Amino acid sequence: MSLDGEDKNMATTVVDSEQNGLARFAQRLARWTEKWFPDAYIFALAGVVIVAVAALAIGASPKVIVDSFGNGFWDLTAFTLQMAMVVLTGYVLATSPPVAKLIHSLAQIPRSSRGAVTFVAALAMVVSFLNWGLSLIFAGLLARAIARRTDLRVDYRALGAAAFMGLGAVWALGLSSSAAQLQATKASLPTALLKITGVLDFGKTIFTWQSLLTLLILMLLTLVIAHFSAPTGGAIRTAADLDVDLNDQPETASARTRPGEWLEYSRILPIIAGLMTLGWLVSQFLTLPFLSVVSSLNGYLLVFLVAGLVLHGTPRSFLQAVSKAVPATAGILVQFPLYAAMAAILTKATGTGGLSLAGHLTHFFTSLGSGGGFAVVIAVYTALLGLAVPSGGGKWLVEAPYVMQSATDVHMNLGWTVQIYNIAEALPNLVNPFFMLPLLAVLKLRARDLVGFTFLQFIFHLPVVLLLVWLLGMTFSFVPPVIP
């Protein structure tokens, strides 16, 4: 029997009254976002428009702005491919048979509805330290596996939001941090940025005790919020309630039809590729500093890609997983060129006095001086810019030239400035659904189904993040950049 509008409102009120404060607030946010949230691509388009209008406001001519837009559109082509590969390698690894078996076993562990949500959030964040792409897919498949259990009734939206916490809360403090990887890789750094910062390996960013302490605090905060905001009782909406098909039966491999296919089903080539990659990795560790090896983005992607090939066992199985992973990279492929165009307008569209928007912003941040005020303003600015440019790597290339120049001018530690960015960079992910796209494809949900829960996390994370970047920033001293 269907309910009319008045009955639905009454039912909603009854369900809300059964929840505690956090859960009730999350439900209301979920309903609001379902009605009002646009597609993630709209944010990127709007960002281009806003930057262009700002450039006009400082006196840049329309010709200079459109030239900067068009000429800079493909500036991030290499980095776009690298970020797409982070998603692809994570998907391929997460869907390999050994990992699928692990996910099925892990799904049997939780014993309560809220315990299941907390469990998914914890594993999402732990895996995210290694690879945020792997975290998205792994946690999404874990959420689906838990939702298939007939002995446990769990809110599927809360599970999905928990699966996003690896990327939504702490991803930029892990090994796949785009900004930290970029700063540690000389070949990936634009020449102008390299002259400002030099190369900053993970010992100056990800592996500082201040960064690791921040990671721990944010993980604990995320788990508490995820636990107490998860709906219970009549407020629970299962995957069945949301009309989500949870059938994850693997495809049966097609039969071989010709002799030429035998290598496609052979384990020989993957094993050889795996041994070659292992040999290369050993050679890297023997000849280069440890931090240089673990900070290499290309090496990182090579290891994860070949690991996926080995775990799938055969080239045919691996290629099937790749074909399924490619759609999850679509958002990156069509939005990163817009970020490149924004970066070009910011840095190249000069107006009155020969200054670009980046130049004006550099003067503003430098005027703040060093210390806590600088750190807090950079964090707030990073979070706000992330609403328009929801990409850790793409946004860092937009933001880094003037932020790092300002940090150098006021003698703020450059490694910690990167980490200020990383800590704050995750905040807009809790509001802007761009990087939810691969996860949503796995969960078969819409961004509006999750954003109510993730926005609640944002409300609590924001003041904690600002406090941490301020207090921990006082423990650093300035080290001049080392130009290789």
TACORNOR-V313404 format. One record per backbone hydrogen bond with DSSP energy under -0.5 kcal/mol. CO is the residue of the C=O (numbers start at 1). NH is the residue of the N-H. Records with the same first field share a line. If there is no record, write none. Layout:
CO: NH, NH
This chain:
4: 8
5: 9
6: 10
7: 11
8: 12
9: 13
10: 14
11: 15
12: 16
13: 17
14: 18
15: 18
16: 19
20: 24
21: 25
22: 26
23: 27
24: 28
25: 29
26: 30
27: 31
28: 32
29: 33
30: 34
31: 35
32: 35, 36
33: 37
39: 42, 43
40: 43, 44
41: 45
42: 46
43: 47
44: 48
45: 49
46: 50
47: 51
48: 52
49: 53
50: 54
51: 55
52: 56
53: 57
54: 58
55: 60
56: 59
58: 352
61: 65
62: 66
63: 67
64: 68
65: 69
66: 70
67: 71
68: 72
69: 73
70: 73
72: 75
74: 77
76: 80
77: 81
78: 82
79: 83
80: 84
81: 85
82: 86
83: 87
84: 88
85: 89
86: 90
87: 91
88: 92
89: 93
90: 94
91: 95
93: 96
96: 100
97: 101
98: 102
99: 103
100: 104
101: 105
102: 106
103: 107
105: 108
106: 109, 110
112: 116
113: 117
114: 118
115: 119
116: 120
117: 121
118: 122
119: 123
120: 124
121: 125
122: 126
123: 127
124: 128
125: 129
126: 129
127: 130, 131
129: 175
131: 135
132: 136
133: 137
134: 138
135: 139
136: 140
137: 141
138: 142
139: 143
140: 144
141: 145
142: 146
143: 147
144: 148
146: 149
152: 154
154: 156
155: 159
156: 160
157: 161
158: 162
159: 163
160: 164
162: 165
164: 167, 168
165: 169, 170
166: 170, 171
170: 173
171: 174
174: 177
177: 181
178: 182
179: 183
180: 184
181: 185
182: 185
183: 200
184: 186
185: 188, 189
186: 189
190: 194
191: 195
192: 196
193: 196, 197
194: 198
199: 201
201: 204
202: 205, 207
205: 208
208: 212
209: 213
210: 214
211: 215
212: 216
213: 217
214: 218
215: 219
216: 220
217: 221
218: 222
219: 223
220: 224
221: 225
222: 226
223: 227
224: 228
225: 229
226: 230
227: 230
228: 23
232: 235
233: 236
236: 238
237: 156, 157
238: 242
239: 244
240: 243
243: 245
244: 246
246: 248
258: 261
259: 262
261: 264, 265
262: 265
263: 266
264: 316
266: 315
267: 271
268: 272
269: 273
270: 274
271: 275
272: 276
273: 277
274: 278
275: 279
276: 280
277: 281
278: 282
279: 283
280: 284
281: 285
282: 286
283: 287
284: 288
289: 293
290: 294
291: 295
293: 296
295: 297
296: 300
297: 301
298: 302
299: 303
300: 304
301: 305
302: 306
303: 307
304: 308
305: 309
306: 310
307: 311
308: 312
309: 313
312: 314
314: 318
315: 319
316: 320
317: 321
318: 322
319: 323
320: 324
321: 325
322: 326
323: 327
325: 328
326: 329
327: 330
329: 333
330: 334
331: 335
332: 336
335: 338, 339
336: 340
337: 341
338: 342
339: 343
340: 344
341: 345
342: 346
343: 347
344: 348, 349
345: 349
346: 358
348: 350
351: 354
352: 355
355: 351
356: 360
357: 361
358: 362
359: 363
360: 364
361: 365
362: 366
363: 367
364: 368
365: 368
366: 369
371: 375
372: 376
373: 377
374: 378
375: 379
376: 380
377: 381
378: 382
379: 383
380: 384
381: 385
382: 386
383: 387
384: 387, 388
385: 388, 389
389: 391
391: 395
392: 396
393: 397
394: 398
395: 399
396: 400
399: 402, 403
400: 404, 405
401: 405
402: 406
403: 407
404: 408
405: 409
406: 410
407: 412
408: 411
413: 417
414: 418
415: 419
416: 420
417: 421
418: 422
419: 423
420: 424
421: 425
422: 426
424: 427, 428
425: 429
426: 429, 430
427: 430
428: 431, 432
433: 436, 437
434: 437
436: 440
437: 441
438: 442
439: 443
440: 444, 445
446: 449, 450
447: 450, 451
448: 452
450: 453, 454
451: 455
452: 456
453: 457
454: 458
455: 459
456: 460
457: 461
458: 462
459: 463
460: 464
461: 465
462: 466
463: 467
464: 468
465: 469
466: 470
467: 471
468: 472
469: 473
470: 474
471: 474
472: 475
473: 476
481: 483
482: 199, 484
